[in-house]
Amino acid sequence: MPSESTDPHDRVANNQNTALLLIDIINHFEFEDNEELLETIDEMGKHIASLKEAAYKAGIPVIYVNDNFGKWRSDFHTVTDYVIKENTRGKHLAELLLPNDEDYFILKPKHSGFYCTPLDILLNQLGIKTLILTGLAGNCCVLFTANDAYMRNFKLIIPKDCIGSNTRKENDQALKQMECILKADTRSSTEIIKEFKNMKPKKKIDDEKKSSEIIRK
């Protein structure tokens, strides 16, 4: 497991064993008190899309960690079809950030991306030491995933413009907690992307050696 970094702002430049996680991005947004969040998701989605594109160029794997919405017979395609074809409030964001064939997709039953999922195994197979967390909600599933990642000694990067919560106040509180307690780097995605450009793409490993097919899209 990785050791503690003395300077969190050096994590991307000095560590190529990095993965980008998109948490609950494929989302129906059919929950209460989300009016303020809905006003911000388009801008957040654009920042995540830019970060994702930069990650591809830097050879950083992209992993979708998504709620199964309590549908235990679902898979990635079922979840995506539900959000897009049912014309939910999250349709536009889902279309903007749809995974491609190079991405990984893990369904989670609860708040944390680690709880009862193969995420730990996948990250170990990929040799990941630093996680870039993006998505929803900043004060819930992103925070729970960040807590579990921190306890597993992963270094954390959580761009402040790439997560959202029901209110800006709740989002700011979550960011402050993750920065102070979990030692997360919360600089903007623009600053992180600048560091991506200094990275040499990692050599791709054969898919069969990286992970089992069940956790790939």
Disulfide bonds with the S-S distance in Angstrom:
none
